């Protein structure tokens, strides 16, 4: 019970299950463990930023729309506590 009640271990287990059973474990958002997954976080952020730049360059989004809406929004939770 301890392993699924703690945010950090729940995220770790869900990611592991998602790798094993991708069709059954697609119900939770992208999750990283900081600082261990810092490289993946930066890679994800760069990918999203590049995609946004592509939308602006192609004319599918204006600069004003891009500035109003954040490219990436993260929800950070401490390992223990609330």
MODELLER restraints for C-alpha pairs under 7 A, 6 or more apart:
rsr = mdl.restraints
at = mdl.atoms
rsr.add(forms.Gaussian(group=physical.xy_distance, feature=features.Distance(at['CA:3:A'], at['CA:9:A']), mean=5.43, stdev=0.5))
rsr.add(forms.Gaussian(group=physical.xy_distance, feature=features.Distance(at['CA:3:A'], at['CA:10:A']), mean=6.19, stdev=0.5))
rsr.add(forms.Gaussian(group=physical.xy_distance, feature=features.Distance(at['CA:4:A'], at['CA:10:A']), mean=4.67, stdev=0.5))
rsr.add(forms.Gaussian(group=physical.xy_distance, feature=features.Distance(at['CA:7:A'], at['CA:79:A']), mean=6.41, stdev=0.5))
rsr.add(forms.Gaussian(group=physical.xy_distance, feature=features.Distance(at['CA:8:A'], at['CA:33:A']), mean=6.98, stdev=0.5))
rsr.add(forms.Gaussian(group=physical.xy_distance, feature=features.Distance(at['CA:8:A'], at['CA:79:A']), mean=5.61, stdev=0.5))
rsr.add(forms.Gaussian(group=physical.xy_distance, feature=features.Distance(at['CA:11:A'], at['CA:31:A']), mean=6.44, stdev=0.5))
rsr.add(forms.Gaussian(group=physical.xy_distance, feature=features.Distance(at['CA:17:A'], at['CA:25:A']), mean=6.70, stdev=0.5))
rsr.add(forms.Gaussian(group=physical.xy_distance, feature=features.Distance(at['CA:18:A'], at['CA:25:A']), mean=4.88, stdev=0.5))
rsr.add(forms.Gaussian(group=physical.xy_distance, feature=features.Distance(at['CA:18:A'], at['CA:26:A']), mean=6.97, stdev=0.5))
rsr.add(forms.Gaussian(group=physical.xy_distance, feature=features.Distance(at['CA:45:A'], at['CA:72:A']), mean=6.46, stdev=0.5))
rsr.add(forms.Gaussian(group=physical.xy_distance, feature=features.Distance(at['CA:48:A'], at['CA:71:A']), mean=6.43, stdev=0.5))
rsr.add(forms.Gaussian(group=physical.xy_distance, feature=features.Distance(at['CA:48:A'], at['CA:72:A']), mean=6.76, stdev=0.5))
rsr.add(forms.Gaussian(group=physical.xy_distance, feature=features.Distance(at['CA:49:A'], at['CA:71:A']), mean=6.05, stdev=0.5))
rsr.add(forms.Gaussian(group=physical.xy_distance, feature=features.Distance(at['CA:52:A'], at['CA:71:A']), mean=6.78, stdev=0.5))
rsr.add(forms.Gaussian(group=physical.xy_distance, feature=features.Distance(at['CA:55:A'], at['CA:61:A']), mean=5.55, stdev=0.5))
rsr.add(forms.Gaussian(group=physical.xy_distance, feature=features.Distance(at['CA:56:A'], at['CA:62:A']), mean=5.70, stdev=0.5))
rsr.add(forms.Gaussian(group=physical.xy_distance, feature=features.Distance(at['CA:56:A'], at['CA:63:A']), mean=6.43, stdev=0.5))
